[in-house]
């Protein structure tokens, strides 16, 4: 029998009366990381929060408590003598669990990163099992509220063998900015260097977690239009902005009693994640399991850059269409329960438990809403007994990679068959990505000296075929008043996504830098480096600049990608590696950039709540990174907000507002002057629109007056 504790009371400090078992074995805290970024997260976020008064300071290292750190020798050497580590030694002995240094790049979320993480987790689990203590797995990019260790001590003394804490991802940029502004985390000083703690009360952190959910979480709010059928978690917002109610199939294992494990199964990690498969196989049949059902006990904020793992659509609150307790919704949830619990019955019990995240006391409307949601979920759990065959079938179906790969296309198929060519094009691209992706990755890794294609071209949409292209020497583009080197950044209308019937080849003197191989070629549409394989405004602009005698040679370096947001080009975004690599490649070739074009804003303009301040923040972060890389060329900012919508004055205003000649940021053209009749699909430039846009860019660079 598995007993899930229903306790949601605030956990008191250890030593309370009523505890039944002495804490006779040590805690073994576990964390995996490698590389400067996550090493810094560990010593400046996670560890300082664990040194809050009711966390690690409740323990003494001489009682045998250890902090198992799975990292490389190089990363260990960088932290072992830091003041924050010296402070840790008072409460738990830091212990190196050595992992090999990655042989290639391990970008966050990439397959190579996940595989290397699995290596670290296996070594941590093996060490924790040998220690027979109370394991506690954490991640370096988290901040934990005060009171977590106090809670774990109480549960260990009460004889509970597994404590699970639900967590969702938070948007790193906005959440950390607020914490700094409120003085809850240091701004400018380093806890790693001065040993300072981060002490955030439960309700303060819970309130921040709810308000700064990662954009990827939007589709899991109950009632979101594109909520997945088999959603791994669902949440409801409580009245009066009190907080949220969460029902989830996934939780972080904050306490694992290795003293209860007899047959330790590490091989199961080959079949799934540590949080799910490993915990279920090794601790799923224990007598006592506790779920942290109230953020007043403790809570975990998991910070992720907004661009990492970003879904294509963000659902604002006013798009939520919650139909309450309809039969269809209940049946949908029942199917998801049967699917997730098909191989791990513990998940059924876990999902049934209501989890509260709230920043203040729950009022009567909130409690009433929680009761309604709980009754609804109970009904779905009861009905799931009838959907078990469906869940089992779906589980087996999704276990087949070939069949699973077709699922994202099913919802588009009918509309595509009815003539929606955009949906059909999307399906073709996704099929190509799925079927050809492994071959493209392998070929690119071989040709680029071990680099990860997904890091520089996440969707494999960039044009990079040099077949039939004539290469030229990079020496042609040494610094000269007669030569312009134009770097094009932004989204589809400065990428190769304009009129497919308007492919253009300049008359001469216009060349194309391919950031994928670092070589220069004679230019023609589609340009090497930008997304898709259609026409590009830069080829026509290059011809204008040559024909009108402004330059003798033009080198175009387009890296724009359709559908991108400003945040994706900032240093934490998924498009930044291609910008960073292009700057590096140009520098290696001794080519100095003379102009940088920033033509982006349509994605934000299409949102109901575009948040112009965030656009500015991400743009300025990108500018700072460009300058730090040594590129001093002026950055021309275009005004562009039309894509099947009216001009968005909020975004247009900030596009004008960032112009600062003293900082080398200049006004580009107003491309919203290219009307809808000059856009072949209501968004992307037609042949006439390309000519108009090129003329507007020319006028911005070479004013007639």
N, C-alpha and C positions, 0 to 999 in steps of 0.2 A: 504494500500500500504506500502511495506517495501522499504525504501531507503537505499541502501548500498553506503556509501561515497567512492568516487574514489580518494580522496586526498592522495597523497603520498609525499607531501612536508615535509620538516623538520619542526617540531613544535617549534615555538618560545616560550619563557618564557611567563607566564601569564601577563596580563596587556596590551597586544597588542591592538591597535585600531582594530575595526571591530568585536569584540565580541558582541553578541546580548543579552545574558542573564547573570545576576549577579549570582555568586556562593553563593546562599542564604542558602544552606543546607550543612551539613558536609560530609566529606569522612569517610567511615567505612571500613578500611582495614581488611581483614580476612585471618587467617592462621590456619590450623589444624596440630597438631603434638602431639606425646607422645613418651616417652622413651629418653634415653640419646643421642642416635645417632642423631635423628632428632631435638631434642632440641638444640644440638650443631650446627647443620646446620643452624638453625634459627638465633642464636645469632652471628654466625661467618661467615655466607654467605649472607643470604637474608637481614637481618636487616642492616648490614653495607652498603650493596649496595643501600638500600633505603634511606640511609643518605647522599648519594652523593648530590652535590649542587642543582641540578635541580629536586630533588625528594622531600622527606619529609621536608627538610629545607625551602621549599616555603610555608609551612603551619604553623599555630600557634595553639597549643592545646586549647587555650582559645576561639577559634572559634567553638569548639565542635567536632573536629576531633578525632576519636577513632581508636585504633588498637585492634580488637577483636581477642583474642588468645584462640582457643579451645584446651584445654589441661587438664591434670590431676592436682589436687592440688599439688602433689609431684613435677611435672615438673614446675609448676608455682612458687613454693617456691624456686626452684633452680635458677630461672632467675630474679625474681622480683627486686632484689637489685643490679643487675649487672650494671656496668658503662654504658654499651650500652643501657640498658633500661632507665636509668636516662636521657640519651641523647634523647632517643625517646620521653620522657614525654614533652619535649619542643615543640614538633610538633604534637603529637597525643597521647591521653591518653591510655596507655595499659589497657585493660579490660579483665578479666578472663571470659571465657565461659566454665564452668566446664564440663568435660566429665568424665565418669567412667573409672577407671583403667581396662585395658583388663584382663579378667580372665585367659587367656592362652597366648601362644606365638603368636605374630603377625609379622611374617617374611615379608619383603618387597615383595609385589606382591601376597601374599597368600590370600586365601578367607577370613580368619579371619581378616586380616589387612584391606581388602576392606570393610567388613561389619562394622568394628569399625570406619573406616573413614567416612562411610555414616552417622553414628550417629553424628559425629562431624560436618559434613556439614549441617545436618538438624538444629542443634542448632545454627550454625552460620547464616544460612539463616533466621531463625526465628528472631534472634536478629537484623539482618540488616533490615528486613522488618518492625519491630517495630520501629526502629530508623528513617526510611523514608529518609535515606541519600543516598549517592553514594557508593554502595558496590564495593569492589575490592578484588577478591579472588587470593591468592598467595600460593605457596608451599614452605616449608622450605629449600628444597635442590636446590633452584634456585638462580641465581645471575641476577640482572636486571641492564640494562645499565642506565647511567645518562639520565635524560630527560623524564622519564616515567610519573612522577607526573605532570610535566609541561604540557605534552600532555593531560593527563586526565583533568586537570583544563580547558584547552582551549576547549576540547570537551564538558565538562559539561556546560561551559558558552555559547557554541554555541547551546545548547539544544539537544545534542545527548544523547540518553538514554541507549545505549549499545555500548561498545567498545570491540572488539575481537582482540586478538593478537595470530597469529599462532605460534606454538612452536614444535620443535622436540627434542628428547633426545640427550644429549652429553655424551661421554665416560668420566666418572668422573676422572679416574686415570690420563690419559694423559692431559686432559684439565686443571685440577687443578695444575698439575705439571708445565705446561707452564705458567700459571698465576703467580705461585710463582716465577719461574725463571725470569720472566719479572718484578717482583716487583709490580704486579697489585693487588695481595692479599698477606697478611702478611705470612711469612714463619718463624714459630717459636714463634711469638707473637700472642696474642689472641685479636681480636677486641672486644670480649665480655668483656674482663677484662680492656682494655684501652680505649674503646669507639671509636676506629679508624673507619674510613669509607673506603669503597671500591668504588672507583670512576673510572668506565670503560666507555670510550666514546662509542657511538653507533657502529661506524665502527670497532673499535678494538674488541668489543665483537662479532659482526657479523662475522668477519673474523675467529675468534676462533671457533664459533659455526659451521661454514661450514667445517672447517678442522678437527674437532673432533666429527663428528657425531657418535653416538653410533653404534656399529656393527650391531645391530638389524635393523637399518635404511637402510642398504645396499640394501636389497631386494626391497625397495621402490623407488630406482633410476630408472628412466624410461629406459627400455631396459634390466634390470636385468633378467637373465634367469628364476628365480623362483618367479617373481613378482606376487603377488596374483591377482586373477581376480577382487576381490572387494576391492582393496587397499584403505585404508582410506586416504592416501595422496600419492602424486607423486612429484618427483623433478627432475629437469634437471640441469646439471652443465653448466655454461656459459663459453664461450671461454676465453682463457688466464687466467684461474683460478680466474676470477673476483668474482665469487660467485655462487649462485644457484637461480633458479626460482622454487617456490613451489606452488602447487595447493592442497588444503586440504579441507576435510570435518569437521575438528576439529580445534577449537581455544580456547584459555583461555579467560574467561570473565574478563577483566581488569577494566571495569566500568559497573555497573548495577544500573540504576536509580530506586531505590525502590519507589520514589515518584510517579512513573507512574503506579505502580502495584496496582490493586484493589482487584482481587481475587487471593490470594497467594496460589499456589499449591505446597505443600511439599510432598504430597503422590506420585507424579510422580517420586521421587527419588527411589521408590521401583522398578521402571521399567528401570532404566538406570542411566547414570552418570550425575554429576552436570553440567559439561561443555556442554553436549548435551541435554539431556531430560529436565533438570530443566530450563536451559536458554531458550530453545525453547518454553516450556509451559508458562513461565512467562514473557518473553521479546520478543518472536518471532513475535509479532504483533505490536510492537511499531513503531512510525513514523520515527525514526532516528537510524540507525545502522552504525557504522564505523568499518572497518577492517583495522588494521595496515598492510599496503601493502608494506612498505619499512622499512628496518631495520634502516634507518637514522632517523626515528621518535623515536622509541625505540625498544629494543629487549630483549628477555628472554632466558637465557641459563639454561636448565634443566639437572642437572647432575645425572647420574645413573651409578653405577658400571658396568663394561663391562659384568660381568657374570649374572647380574639380567635380567631375561627375554630373555636371549641370544638365538637366533635362531641357528640351527645346522650348517648352512653354511654361510660363509662370501664371498661376491662377490667382488673381486678386480675390479678396474676401467677398466682393459683391458678385462674383461669378458662382459662388457656392449655391447649389440647388439641392438642398437637403429635403428629400421627400419623406423624412421621418421614419416610420416603422412599416413601410410598405412590404408586401409579400415578396416582391421581386428583390428588394434590397436584403431582406432577411435571408432569402434563398441564396443570393450572391455571397453573403458572408458565410453561410453554412458550407458552401462549396469550398471557399478559401480555407475554412477550418479543417475540412476533410483532407484537403490537399496538403497543408502544412503538417498535419498530425498523422499523415499516412504512415510515415516511418518513425516518427518520434511522438508517441502519445502524450508526453509531458507538455508538448506545445498546446494541446487542446486545453489543458488545465491552466496553463500560463495565460493564454489569450482571454480566458473567461474573467480574469481578475482585472478590475478597474484600477487604473493608475492615475493618481491626481498630481498635477504640477500646478502650483498656485503661489502667487506672491503675497497674498493676504488671506485672512480668514474666509472660508467659504460661507457665503450668505445663503439664505433659504432658497432663492431661485437656483443657485448653483447646485445645492444639495438635491433639490427636486429634479434638476436636469440630469445629475449623475444617476439618480435612482431610475429615471426613465431609460437612460442609456444602458444601465446594468440589466434591467428587465429585458430590454431588446436583445442584448448580447446573449443572455441566458436562453432566450427563445431560439436564437440562431444556433447555439451550441446543442440544444435538444434536437433541432431539426437536422443537425449535421450527421446524425446517425443514419438518416435516409440518403445522404449524399456521399457516403463513404465510397461506394463503387465509382462514382464520378471522380472523387478526389484521388483515389488509387489509380484510376485510368490516366488522369492528367499527370500524376507524378511519374508514371511509367513513360507517358508520351513525351514529357519534357526531359526525361532522361536520355532521349535520343537527340544528339546534337543536330542532326539533319532536319528532323521534324521541328525541334525547338526553334531553329533559325527562321522558320516560316511564320511564326506567330506574330511578330510585329507588323507583318504585311496584310494580315487577314482583314483588319478593320478598314484598310484603304482599298481593298480589292474591288468591292462592289462599286465604289465611287469611281475608281479608275476605269472599270468596265463600262460605266455609264458616260465616260468621256472626259473625266477630270484628268487632263494631261499632266498637271503638277503632281497629283497623287501617283500617277503611273511612273513619272520620272523618279519620284522618291523611292518607289518600290524597286525600280531597276537599280538605283544606286545602292540601296540596302542589300539587295541580293548579291550585287558585285562585291560589296564590302565583306559580306559573310563568306562567300565562296572563294574569292580571290585573296582575301586578307592575309591568310597564313603564307601564301606564296610571295605576296608583295613584301611582307615583313622580312621573310627569310632573304629575299633577293637584296633588299635595301640594307639589311644588316651586313651582308657579305660585301656589297659594293661601297659601303660607307665606313668600313672599319669597325663594325660592331655597334653602330647607333640604332636606336629604337625608332622605327618609322612612326609609331603611334604618338611619340612625343612631339614630332614636328608636323605631322599631318594626321591629326586624330581620327578624321573620318575618311582618309584616303581619297580626298576629292581634288587635291592639287594636281595641276597638269605638270608633268615632269618628263614626258617622253621626248628625247632629243633626236629621235629617228628622222633623218633627212634635214637636220638643222646644221648649218655651217658654223663651226666654232671659230672664234677669233681670239687673239692674244689680249690678256688683261692689261698689257703694257699700253694699249691704245688709249686707255682711260686714266692715264696719269694726270695729276692736277694741271689744269690749263683753263684759261678763260674761254676757250672754244669748246670745252667739254662740259656737259651737264650729266650728273648721275642722280637719278630720281628714284627714291625709295617710296613705294606706294603701299600704304597700310589702311585697313578698314574692312568694309564688307562688300557685298556682291557687285555694286555698280562701279567699283574700281578693281574688281576681280574679273575673271573671264566668264561672266554670267549675263552679258548683254546679248543683243539680238543674234541668234545662231546663223541668220542669213546675212550677216554684215561682217564676216571675217575679213580682216584687212592686213595687207602687207605694205609697210612703208616703202617709199621709193629709194631710200638709201640713207646711210648715216645713222640709222636707229638700231640699237643693239639691245640684247636682253641678258641680264645676269640671272643665272639659275642657282638659287641658294642651295639646292639639293646636291649639286656636284661642284659648286664653286667656280664654274666656268662661264665664259661669255659667248653669246651666239648672235647671229643676225636675227633681228626681231621680226616676228609675224604672229598674227592671232592663230590659236590661243597662246598667250604669253606663258613662258615657263615660270612656275612658282606660285601663280594664283589659282584659285579654285575653279573647277569645271573647265569646259573646253570650247567656250564660245568666244564672242568678241570682247575687246577691252578698250576703254577710252584712251588709255595711255599710248597705244600704237598710233592713233590719229593725232594726239597731242604731240608726240615725238616728231611726226612729219611736219606739223605746223611750225614747230620751233626751228626745224632745219630749213624749210622752204622760205621762211621769213627772215632768215639770216641771223637768228639769235645765237645759234651754236652750229659747229661743224659736225659734232658727234653727240649723240644722246645714248646713255646707257640706262635702261629701265630695269628696276629691281622690284617687281611686284610680288608681294606676299599676302595680299588681301584674301579674305575668306568669307564667303557668303553666310549670312545669318548670325554673324558674331555681334556680341555686346562689347561695350567699352571695357567692362571688367575682365573680359577674356584676354585683352591685350595688356593688362596691368601685370606687374611682376608675379602675382599669384595665379594668373589666368592660364588657361590651356593653350592659348595662341602665343603667349610670350616666348616660349622656347624657339619658335620659328623666327621671331624678331631678333632674339638674342643671337641665334646661330647665323642669321644673315649679316648682322653687324660684325660678327667675328670673321665670317668668310670674306667679306669685303675688306676688312683690315688686313687679313692674311694676304690678299691679292694686291695690297697697296693701292686700293681704290677709295678715294675720298668722296663721301656723299655730299652733293651740293644742294639738294632739295629733298625735303621729306613731306609727303602728302598724307594728310589724315582725313579720310572721307568715310565717316561712320556716324550713325545716329538713327538710322531708320528702325533698327530693332527696338531701341528704347522708345521711340516716337509712337510705336504701335501699341505700347502698353497703356492700360487705363491709368496707372499711377507710375509715370516714368522716372520719378526721383532724379531730377536734374543735378542735385548736389552730388549724388553718387557718380553720375557721369563725369563731373568735373574732377572728383577725387581720383577716379580710376585713370582718367586722361593724364592728370598731373603726375601720377605715380609712373605711368609709362614714359612721360617726358623725362622724369628724373632718371629712369633706368637708361634711356637713350643717351642722355648727357654723361652718365657715369661710365658708359661704354666708350666714350671718347668722340661721339658723333656731335658736332657743333653746328651742323647745317640748319638753316631756318626750317621751321615746321609750319606748313600751311594748313589751316583748319577750314575745311569746306562746311557750308551749311547744307545739310541734306537730311530730310525727315520724311519724304514721300515714298511710300511703298503700299499702294492700294489704300491710301488714307489721305486725309487732308494734312497740310503742313502743321507741324506741332511747334507752337511758338515757345513752349517751355524749353524744348531741346534747342531750338534755333537761338534762343536768348543766351544759353550757356555756351553754345558754339561761338557766338560773337564775343561773349564775356571773357573767354580764356585768352583772347588775343592780347599779347603783351610784347611789342617789338623789342623792349629792353631785354626780354628773356629769349628772344629769337623765335617767338610764336607769332605768326603773321596771319592775316585774313586770307582765306582761300575764296573760291567762287561760291555764289549762291546757286546750288544745283537744284533747288526746289523750283527755279525758273524753268527747268525742263519739264514741260507740262505732261499730263497723262496721255495726251495724243502723241507724245514722243516716246512713249514707253510701250513696248510691244505686248506686255502682259499686265500693264497697270503699275508696274514697279521698275522693271529693268529697261535700260535705254534701248530704243530701236535704232535703226541706221541713222535716221534724222536726229534722234536724241543724242547719239554718240557725237555727231558733228557739232551739235549745240553745246554739249558738255565740254568737248575739247576746246571750243572757242572760249567758253567761260573760264576754263583753267588757264588758257593762254593769256587772257586779259588780266587775270589775277597775278600772273607771273611777270607780264610785260605790259603794264598799263599804257594805254594809247596816249594819255596825257603826260 
